[in-house]
Amino acid sequence: MIRWGGEEFVIVLDACRQATAIDLAERIRARVAAYRDSEVGKVTLSLGLATLAPGEMTDALFARADAALYQAKRGGRDRLSIAPQPD
């Protein structure tokens, strides 16, 4: 996991099936949602997930993941949005 921007992080999973990545992302999201802090209160997590398509450049992959993240935020936050595969 690396910090990508202010409040954005990237997790790269090598040779991972999309279903496994979705399961992991949902478990992370649920774990964060269950966390409570007396000073911070409830914390939520919005996630965008993209899987690398054959021949796809990494900048295109990250752009699709970023678009999925913003779709999750627009959809009400505290959710996972999965980027469609490129045409």
N, C-alpha and C positions, 0 to 999 in steps of 0.2 A: 504494500500500500504506500502511495506517495501523495503528498499534498499537491494538488493541481492548481488551485487558486485559493482565494481567501477562505471560503468554507467548502471547497470542493476537493475531493480525494479520488484517486484512481486505484482500483484493485485489478491487477492483471492475473488472469488464471491461464496457465499454459496447458494445452491439450485437454480442455475441459468441455464436456457436453453442455449445450445450452440449458437443458433441464437441471443439471447439477448446479450451474451458475445461478439459475433462478431460485433454486432451493436455498443456496447459500445466502443470496441477497435477501430473501424473505426472512431467513433466520436472523441475519444481522439487523434488519429493520425492526423485527419484533423485539429483539433483545434491547435495542436502543429505546424503543417505545415503552418498554417495561421499566426502564431506569427512572428513578425519581431522586431528586436532589433538593434539599431544603432551601438552598439559595437560588437554584436555577429553575426548579420545578420540572415540568414535563419536557422531554426532549423528543423530537421526531426526526425522521430521516427520509428524504426523498432520494430515489435511486433511478438512474438511467442505465440500462444494460444493452450492450451491443456485442455481437459475436462476429469475428473476422470472417469475411467471405473470401473464397479463393481469388487470389490476384488483387485483393483490396489493399490499398496503401493505409498505413496506420493513421495518417491525418484524416482520412475519410472515416475510418472506424471511430476515432475520437469525436469527430463532428456528429456522427449518428448517435453516439452515446450521450453527447451533450444535448442534442435535440430531444432525446428521450428523457433526460433529466428535467428539462424545462417543461416537457409535457406532464411529467409527474407533479411538478410544482403547480402548474396551471390546473391540474385535475384535483387539487385539494390538499396536496402535500401528504407526507407520511405514507408513501406508496412507491411501488416499483413500476416503471414503464419500460417496455421492451422495444428497442428500435427494430423496424422491419429490415429485412435483408435488402441490399441494393438490387436494382433491376439488372 
